[in-house]
Amino acid sequence: MSWSEYAAAARELAELRNADDAADADRVSLARTAQRDLEKLTKHLGAQQEHLVELSRTLNLPAPHIGKAGRSPVTSIAEALHRAADAANAADDAAREAGNAASKPILFPELSPGSRNALIYTFWSMIGWVLQCGLLTASDEGALETAPWALCGLPAVAFFAGFITVSTLGKPRTGGADYPKHLRLGGVICFVGMPVFWIALVAATKLLFS
């Protein structure tokens, strides 16, 4: 073997060694990066599991089942960690949306508490008004004898129906212990509005049939 051939072979061997060293360095770097990503993902999943369990308790739902994942067809560790992180982030977004939905009442979630409660009390007052009209038209005893029910009984029923609705469907499932119920507003709508309507109804009836 000539000197030139020996030098070429030595250079080729050195290049192969350098390539192997670079590949080893890349593998070590990838392994370290994957290890850091795995530790970060493991902490993320642990915190997410605690959050989901606490959220399920708050919403009175069954505890989430968190089991082992099936074998993934992905062979790249980096790709598998990337997909797992995306799935964990998607689960965080879903849990955040569920928490936001639970922080709003079932009825009219976009309304302010005052507007929502006023609408609820008004709805039950309207039911009471319909019953007041039925009392007046169905009774043979006249307005005087049916006045106790129309002026006291039905307003009380409408008020308590509104109060129960506000206390259940009109408050959020989370943080609703001190949610405003606007009892004075409901009292005005039911105990003032309904009697005024009754008096106006009686007066209109007398004017029409007199």
Buried (B, 14 or more C-beta within 10 A) or exposed (E): EEEEEEEEEEEEEEEEEEEEEEEEEEEEEEEEEBEEBBEEBEEBBEEBEEBBEEBBEBBEEEEEEEEEEEEEEEEEBEEBBBEBBEEBEEBBEEBEEBBEBBBBBEBBEEBEBEEBBBBBBBBBBBBBBEBBBEBBEEBEEEBEEBBEBBBEBBBBBBBEBBBEBBEEEBBBBBEBEEBBBBBEBBBEBBBEBBBEBBBEBBEEBEEEEE
